Amino acid sequence: MTEEATNESTNEEAEAAVLVGNKNVMSYVMACKTLFDKGAKEVVIKARGRLISRAVDVAEITRRRFMTDLKVKSIEIGTTTVKTDKGSELNVSTIDIVLTRE
């Protein structure tokens, strides 16, 4: 997975998402900060598998060191099924952390 910061408009709310991949944590922290600076009211940090711990690090560094007015609105965990190269199915854990500005 690679980092993607999207800002799609849906009615009045715009969903801003950061997909956590293999880059360093600060790349994703800066992506979150940039989205908030551009006017996003909420940013969703998404990750799956082994990268879940990196997503938690991104959320905590963003709200504790860079933007102290942020709160964790919600955390959703789940499982998704992914097909491997050999055709078998594999269950992978997912997390969505929603940060909101007060």
N, C-alpha and C positions, 0 to 999 in steps of 0.2 A: 504494500500500500504506500502511496506517496501523499505528501501534504497537498491539500487542496483547500483553499479558502473561497467559499462561495457566498454570494449574497443574492438570493432570489426573492423577488417580491411576490407575496401572496396576499391579496387584499391590502389591509393596512399594515400588517406585520411583515417584516422581512426576516427570513431565517438565515443566520450566518453560521456556517459550520466550518470546523477545522478537523480534517481527517488526519490522525496521527499515524506517521509511518516511521521510516528508519533514520530520519534526520535527527540532529541534536535537539534537545528539549527547548533551548532558547529560540530556535526557529519557529516553533509552534507558539511559544509565549508571545513573540513579536507579531505573529499572525493574529492572535487573539486581540492584542492591544491595538493593532491597526484597524481591525473590524469595529471595535468599540469607538475608536477615534473617528471613524467614518460615520458614526451615528447609530450603530446597531444597539438595540436595547438588550438583546440576548445573543449569546454565542454558545453553540453546541460543540463540545469537544467529543469526537467520536473515535473509537479504537476497537480493535478486536485481537483476540489471542494474547500473545506475549507482550504486545504493545499497550495493554491496559494499564500497567504500572506507569508507563511513560505519560499516558493521558492524565492520570492522577497527579503526577509531578507537574505537568503543564498547568492544570487547574490551580494547584496550590501555589506555585510560584507566581502565576499571574495575579491571583487575588491577595497574596500576602506581601509581595515585594513591589509589584508594579502598579496595581490598581486596588487600593485598599477599600474602595467603595463598592466592590463586587461581592455578591453573595451567591452561594450555590442554591439554585432554584430547585433542581431535581437531579436525581441520578437514576438512570434506568439501566438495568442489566438484562441480558438475554443470551440466547443461543441461536446461531444461524448455521445452516447446513451448506457446506462448500464441497464442490466436486474436485477431487484431486486429478492430477495428470493421468493417473491410471484408471480413472473412471469411478473410483469408489467415493462414497460420501463420508465427510468428516464433520463432526460438530465442533464449532468454534464459538467461544464466549465473546460477547460484545458488551460495550459500555457506552452510554451517552451521558455526558455531564453538561448540564445547562447552567451557565453563568449568567447572571443578570445584574444590571447596574441599578443601585438604589437611588 
